[in-house]
Amino acid sequence: MTTNFLSCVLAAVFTSVPVMALAEWQAVEEVRPYSISGKTGADLYQSIGARGPEAGAGRVIAHTTFKLTWTRKYEPQGNACVITTNRPKLIITYTLPKPAAELPAAVKSSWQAFISGVQAHERVHGETIKEMVKEIEATSIGLTVADDPDCKKIRIELTRRLGEISGRQRQRGRDFDKIEMGDGGNIQQLILKLVNGP
């Protein structure tokens, strides 16, 4: 491959980038509170255990979920198929505990430290979800599959790639939770301070 030919190829690629540029989008982030009761840190934590969102084998303090949909356009180009439009719509929902009644001043202070730490933890999960969507967007836009004029093979290839990206995001979440919730981890420390406080 000559330098001139390579330069022409690169120029053609860079010229086409604005047409298929990554769209600017913002995730919608919402908090869904669930009601708990108690006048002490221990009571509040006990109420979380009874009313927290169900995940896996039991209830959890807080939970981050998301809904992701795409506006995608597959275009036959010659004998190939290309994804020319790929816009995400992402809604992230943080389910968090919220005391139903006003707390005594000392408990309110320890509760605020606890819930701030829990929110920070869940926001990390939110960030990994946003990073996953950006990676999906980057790997999808301009994806081309040869010998696919009916745009069928490209869907199979895209599904394979998305499965890999999604799997990495889930593993990141599990690894983060293992550290945060393990012995001496941040979440364990937050719980101990709340339960042992006023």
Secondary structure, 3 states (H helix, E strand, C coil): CCHHHHHHHHHHHHHHCCCCCCCCCCCEEEEEEEEECCCCHHHHHHHHHHHCCEECCEECCCEEEEEEEEEEEEEEECCEEEEEEEEEEEEEEEEEEEECCCCCHHHHHHHHHHHHHHHHHHHHHHHHHHHHHHHHHHHHCCCEECCCCCCCHHHHHHHHHHHHHHHHHHHHHHHHHHHHHCCCCHHHHHHHHHHHCC
